Amino acid sequence: MSTYNYVVTAHKPTNVTHSCVGNFTGPQELNLIIAKCTRIEIHLLTPQGLQPMLDVPIYGRIATLELFRPHGETQDLLFIATERYKFCVLQWDADANEVLTRAMGDVSDRIGRPTDNGQIGIIDPDCRLIGLHLYDGLFKVIPFDNKGQLKEAFNIRLEELQVLDIKFLYGCPKPTIVVLYQDNKDARHVKTYEVSLKDKDFVEGPWSQNNLDNGADLLIPVPPPFCGVLIIGEETIVYCSASAFKAIPIRPSITRAYGRVDADGSRYLLGDHSGLLHLLVIAHEKEKVTGLKIELLGETSIASTISYLDNAFVYVGSSYGDSQLIKLNLQPDPKGSYVEVLERYVNLGPIVDFCVVDLERQGQGQVVTCSGAYKDGSLRIVRNGIGINEQASVELQGIKGMWSLRSATDDIYDTFLVVSFISETRILAMNLEDELEETEIEGFCSQVQTLFCHDAIHNQLVQVTSSSVRLVSSSSGELRNEWHAPNDYSINVATANATQVLLATRGGHLVYLEIGDGVLVEKKHAELKYDISCLDINPIGENPNYSNLAAVGMWTDISVKIFSLPDLNLITEEHLGGEIIPRSVLLCAFEGIPYLLCALGDGHLLNFLLNTSTGELTDRKKVSLGTQPITLRTFSSKSTTHVFAASDRPTVIYSSNKKLLYSNVNLKEVSHMCPFNSAAFPDSLAIAKEGELTIGTIDDIQKLHIRSIPLGEHARRICHQEQSRTFAICSLKYNQSSTEDSEMHFIRLLDDQTFDFISTYSLDQFEYGCSILNCSFSDDNNAYYCVGTAYVMPEENEPTKGRILVFMVEDRKLQLVAEKETKGAVYSLNAFNGKLLAAINQKIQLYKWMLRDDGTRELQSECGHHGHILALYVQTRGDFIVVGDLMKSISLLIYKHEEGAIEERARDYNANWMSAVEILDDDIYLGAENNFNLFTVRKNSEGATDEERGRLEVVGEYHLGEFVNRFQHGSLVMRLPDSDVGKIPTIIFGTVNGVIGVIASLPQDQYVFMERLQTNLRKVIKGVGGLSHEQWRSFYSEKKTVDSRNFLDGDLIESFLDLGRSRMEEISKVMSVSVEELMKRVEELTRLH
Amino acid sequence: MWKEIGDRQSGKLRPNSFISRIRSNRASSLQLSNHKEIVSPHRGAINSLQVDLTEGRYLLSGASDASLAVYDIQHATDYEGGSFDHHINVWDTNTSQVVMDFKMPGKVYRTGMSSLATSHMLIAAATEDVQVRLCDMASGAFSHTLSGHRDGVMAVEWSACSEWVLMTGGCDGAIRFWDIRRAGCFSVLDQSHSQLGRRPPLLERSTTKVTTSRSFTPGQTSSSKTRPPQKKATSSSASKHSGSSRKQKQRLHPGLLSSQDRATAHYGAVIGLKATEDGMYLLSAGSDSRLRLWDIESGCNTLVHFEITRLQTTKAIQLAVTQDSALVFVPCMTSLKAFDLWSGKTSMTLQGHYEHVNCCCYNAYDQELFTGGNDRQILIWSPPKLISQDVDEWDGRTGKPPALDEDNWSD
């Protein structure tokens, strides 16, 4: 049962909603403060750029973010108001480097209707009061006393019902607001009011202006000496004050954001809906405004906020594309743009749709999102893994092996890098300029391929080639000894450590040598039945230079054998089964536990627990890491041992809490790897990949890596087809010509590796792609892309016509094979029992895939179900259909085979306006709704009456604070069947703010434990601004607010790991569970994402 | 619709504006429902309709034949099957048994329970009697009798923002506000007390002139009413005082100024009251065929002129308001009209009943309107559903084809 769910953020929100600049952390320090819906980030401006200082979650969706400075303060305070009517005033504590809460409170009212146009929060420039417009017809005032403390709030009636913007005017003896509003006849006006704090009422203000631009939407108050207001319309910009009225026409555009450049307010940056940045200048003679001028500067991401930092540097925050740090140049570039983009900050929002694919068939999903909007639309490939920070690279083709060597046994750094090719061996070394340069070691044979190299004791090096083993002095480079393989018995594979060499020759001969000071001694020889494919004598015992065991992988009988050293006695033999030979074996110890790892030629990896005294192999486990042969190597990072498995899907194997874990490395195919810890590149790895040798460091934790594919158009739906290795997307392109905006809609086919458009199908005029599905039908082995569309006619309220298009990919082209007209928009498509289930306006319709007499195929409707307002989201499981309605929550339908009919089984009678649904298991369904909540409902099959059975019971409720557009089953991490987390089913969701989250259904005992931890964490971790976590997570809608239940906040629980030791102990004491146990259990959960 | 859904998905349209846009679109497209129908079991005029507040699933109707019926409006089926007999009965809807019975001194016009009340279970009863009685369901007895009206009381309405505030409208034309925790009524609405001039302009201009001429305009548009202009001017200046000193007024209650106590809201009986959901405005209907919109906090008449020609005068009527306070539905003789709340303009006229419409009830969950009239019918008005009727799309087995019985109502 998936009743108990754990919700955690894998990728934090990146949609920048607010930003402001001021002296927050110190009187001399200039800060940029960014709000990303539920988080704030504080940055410091330094000559080197923006330096992050703090990134904290806010228990609320930020509606207002304003800096202000009360009288007598030397630095700014931060005012935050949330959409759920909480506010707080924050102050920087320079000693503790954290924010302090100076004031907080609740500004909700029972009376009034929440505003449709968003909440407005403004602060009087002279710091006399804070004004809030939260409900239609009410203006809330929080006055300051003369010490800068907040006093009791009160409401003033605002007669203007449709308020578009309110701002405070500068330079007024009494606090004065200017209100932009729309009247009954849709005309727009501005009006001013003085706030009389004594009477708690408005007094008519000094001026008003009627009948403005019909698109006027934004007010910009202009500071002294002008003290007027700019009214930004779609076609005109007006400067207005008691004494002046100046207007200029502008190119039609919707201005979304502004940033003030000068303190005197004579220049402003305006960002519009198409991403164009303009400079607005108020021309003036002394204090008299003489006119306005506007100039196009260039193009940026579509701005949601603009903050002018300093010295022509500007921060452009965006909701639809990446946020940017730009510089405004004095001279235009060749394209005529004054804008230079210095840095881009990734933004995944809005994630309109996404799909989870396992392109490498590894059991690890990667998420491909439809991100961004308008011109900033893109696909983003989000993948969890360990990153390699490339530091140097050289082009080298055909690398067959790599080893790093030291110039002296006790040297801490590696000096040489031996690179072996098919017919030669090259030696690279760091020169004095810290560059990698080709060099020579005199005693090494460089005309042939090297099979193995290693440092040996007594300042010696070992090189194994197909004909001999050479012992070379590491200081002088001279050859000190050589062991020759007998004629006709060339060496196939070899391995060595500081004191031992083990090699195998043709014909199954195993030879064991020991290294002395200048001598190589053949100690033992054994003949095996078959040829040997791989060897290892990595020391895992107490002596780091000597191994008591040797692991040998065999051809023909497909086995691994363990021999004792030095006597080469066979002590264990393990047959692997199957037909794939072992290609690499490795003895290694993780957290003191010895393991034998054995990699096969087909990308599978076996691991065994190894008993070092008996050589016994137990606890065999098998995982798939890739499809190509794997080469295993150890390396150490932060003084713990890791194993690097080089293959087509490079993977790092490590251990935590005595469990083996596997992390993807964010690289394509890697053929060889060796640690290369040189003075210039400490703790680095040398990595050989396709035609290239790279030296880089490796991240110590895995994280999400995002690759961006800019489309220049807005992708709305995506799905993947395994068979053709393609993605198909529904996208729309905006053509913003000067006369009229038009949209073009396409179905595009993309290659799943290169993400190039390989085929395009244009939809008709007014036809929108609404849904897309990869499916196959019964009695037909082909895979099809089905696309649902709608004809959106400007005069129609609701689409009355649409199509279902069935495409096949032939020769990497989209071929339309069938088409079916529908009576409305096809909001959703699902594969259902070898048929196609479509949600068309208020109807669920099932189509059969029929073979016509002429051999062509067509969709034929079989049955349908009415009874929805709009069936927007549909998921299926077996014969069950779960429908998320526009406004009638979730209902459950069942398809009856015998009758060939769809019937309603049950529904949830709550009035939830849905945004996504998913089926967790047979009985539990998950929904996301319009007020940023999640909930689960349960099918009640055991109900006593029809009434009870016909009702979906709400079992879980939670306020996520994010608008979920899509749920998908899948996982961002590798799911191994043997690990605990591998058994926990997970769902990934994507939101408007660019959040990728994971919902995991926990077993009950784990849930109960974590719930206790959450309750205790709430007491220890206090929300920023004194906001309550419990209130934040309570289910909140127009009708009700109830405590969250059967959902846990993973972000809070996982923040346990960031606590100081003393606070961890505090919690450990209350829960009577040791800190280590708590950490272990929380760490387990962190591995879900 | 698709566009709005797309804009919501990309974050361009705020989720709450999405809801209000769709709700108002749907509310403005109401028509006789083509997919739901109620077969009324009543043998008398339907006087009252109410949708349950928790799920919006059941509709309750009360008729003059002393019968009650409950309908499941989600599944559009008849589910089962207070009054002029001087009683108020409290029913347990699960068992359909009368659990309580209050004997009233006269005909009961209307009853009301507060939708927000958490600390009381009171039913306010408007009867022929001059007193408003509060029946306590906890004890089964009358807990309050509110005296003030000089004639029978036809309308009761609980405040939408305070569980203690009750508004009543009487045949004496008065609308009284009661705080049930205190004795006496604390406010009486005065139709001549308008909002104009409440906020004096910053500069001392010739204020009185402006107010008189402006306040006169609505009067002029309706030529049926003639009011002496001086009286208007004085009362509006008087109201200025009372408006700015609300506190003082509160202190005066329970013994309101006698001049205020005699104020009237309508020339004639108040036959219907409805508060907007946000708790800021009150609508009243009078037998003078007027609908007035009141600002509750200040008690001002907003002077919105509703284009009403005639209301029935003898019976209480039930009004309904959409959730976003954009439309008010008013039974106007045999039709039901929807008016824009802020301009008073007619936005829809719903014709369907053969006789007078008595009551209407708006279901905010589904944007559906129910009306009941003297013709014993309950009609459902809903946003149109596109129902495909081609043979290919339609499967006869899944249900009966939608019978569009609009011909019944062609007029």
HADDOCK unambig.tbl for C-alpha pairs under 7 A between the chains (distance, minus, plus):
assign (segid A and resid 110 and name CA) (segid B and resid 161 and name CA) 5.57 0.50 0.50
assign (segid A and resid 111 and name CA) (segid B and resid 161 and name CA) 5.46 0.50 0.50
assign (segid A and resid 111 and name CA) (segid B and resid 278 and name CA) 5.48 0.50 0.50
assign (segid A and resid 111 and name CA) (segid B and resid 279 and name CA) 5.38 0.50 0.50
assign (segid A and resid 111 and name CA) (segid B and resid 280 and name CA) 6.55 0.50 0.50
assign (segid A and resid 112 and name CA) (segid B and resid 278 and name CA) 4.31 0.50 0.50
assign (segid A and resid 112 and name CA) (segid B and resid 279 and name CA) 6.25 0.50 0.50
assign (segid A and resid 112 and name CA) (segid B and resid 280 and name CA) 6.28 0.50 0.50
assign (segid A and resid 113 and name CA) (segid B and resid 278 and name CA) 5.14 0.50 0.50
assign (segid A and resid 116 and name CA) (segid B and resid 16 and name CA) 6.43 0.50 0.50
assign (segid A and resid 116 and name CA) (segid B and resid 17 and name CA) 4.99 0.50 0.50
assign (segid A and resid 184 and name CA) (segid B and resid 343 and name CA) 6.72 0.50 0.50
assign (segid A and resid 202 and name CA) (segid B and resid 199 and name CA) 6.83 0.50 0.50
assign (segid A and resid 203 and name CA) (segid B and resid 199 and name CA) 5.74 0.50 0.50
assign (segid A and resid 203 and name CA) (segid B and resid 200 and name CA) 6.46 0.50 0.50
assign (segid A and resid 203 and name CA) (segid B and resid 201 and name CA) 6.35 0.50 0.50
assign (segid A and resid 203 and name CA) (segid B and resid 202 and name CA) 6.07 0.50 0.50
assign (segid A and resid 204 and name CA) (segid B and resid 199 and name CA) 6.60 0.50 0.50
assign (segid A and resid 204 and name CA) (segid B and resid 200 and name CA) 6.66 0.50 0.50
assign (segid A and resid 204 and name CA) (segid B and resid 201 and name CA) 4.74 0.50 0.50
assign (segid A and resid 204 and name CA) (segid B and resid 202 and name CA) 5.22 0.50 0.50
assign (segid A and resid 205 and name CA) (segid B and resid 202 and name CA) 6.09 0.50 0.50
assign (segid A and resid 206 and name CA) (segid B and resid 202 and name CA) 6.87 0.50 0.50
assign (segid A and resid 350 and name CA) (segid B and resid 10 and name CA) 5.32 0.50 0.50
assign (segid A and resid 350 and name CA) (segid B and resid 11 and name CA) 6.61 0.50 0.50
assign (segid A and resid 352 and name CA) (segid B and resid 9 and name CA) 5.86 0.50 0.50
assign (segid A and resid 352 and name CA) (segid B and resid 10 and name CA) 6.10 0.50 0.50
assign (segid A and resid 373 and name CA) (segid B and resid 10 and name CA) 6.88 0.50 0.50
assign (segid A and resid 797 and name CA) (segid B and resid 1 and name CA) 6.24 0.50 0.50
assign (segid A and resid 798 and name CA) (segid B and resid 1 and name CA) 5.21 0.50 0.50
assign (segid A and resid 823 and name CA) (segid B and resid 388 and name CA) 6.52 0.50 0.50
assign (segid A and resid 861 and name CA) (segid B and resid 392 and name CA) 6.65 0.50 0.50
assign (segid A and resid 861 and name CA) (segid B and resid 393 and name CA) 6.36 0.50 0.50
assign (segid A and resid 863 and name CA) (segid B and resid 395 and name CA) 5.82 0.50 0.50
assign (segid A and resid 864 and name CA) (segid B and resid 395 and name CA) 6.91 0.50 0.50
assign (segid A and resid 865 and name CA) (segid B and resid 398 and name CA) 6.97 0.50 0.50
assign (segid A and resid 901 and name CA) (segid B and resid 398 and name CA) 6.38 0.50 0.50
assign (segid A and resid 909 and name CA) (segid B and resid 55 and name CA) 5.97 0.50 0.50
assign (segid A and resid 910 and name CA) (segid B and resid 55 and name CA) 5.85 0.50 0.50
assign (segid A and resid 911 and name CA) (segid B and resid 365 and name CA) 6.36 0.50 0.50
assign (segid A and resid 930 and name CA) (segid B and resid 15 and name CA) 5.74 0.50 0.50
assign (segid A and resid 931 and name CA) (segid B and resid 15 and name CA) 6.99 0.50 0.50
assign (segid A and resid 965 and name CA) (segid B and resid 9 and name CA) 6.29 0.50 0.50
assign (segid A and resid 992 and name CA) (segid B and resid 9 and name CA) 6.71 0.50 0.50
assign (segid A and resid 992 and name CA) (segid B and resid 10 and name CA) 6.17 0.50 0.50
assign (segid A and resid 992 and name CA) (segid B and resid 11 and name CA) 5.79 0.50 0.50
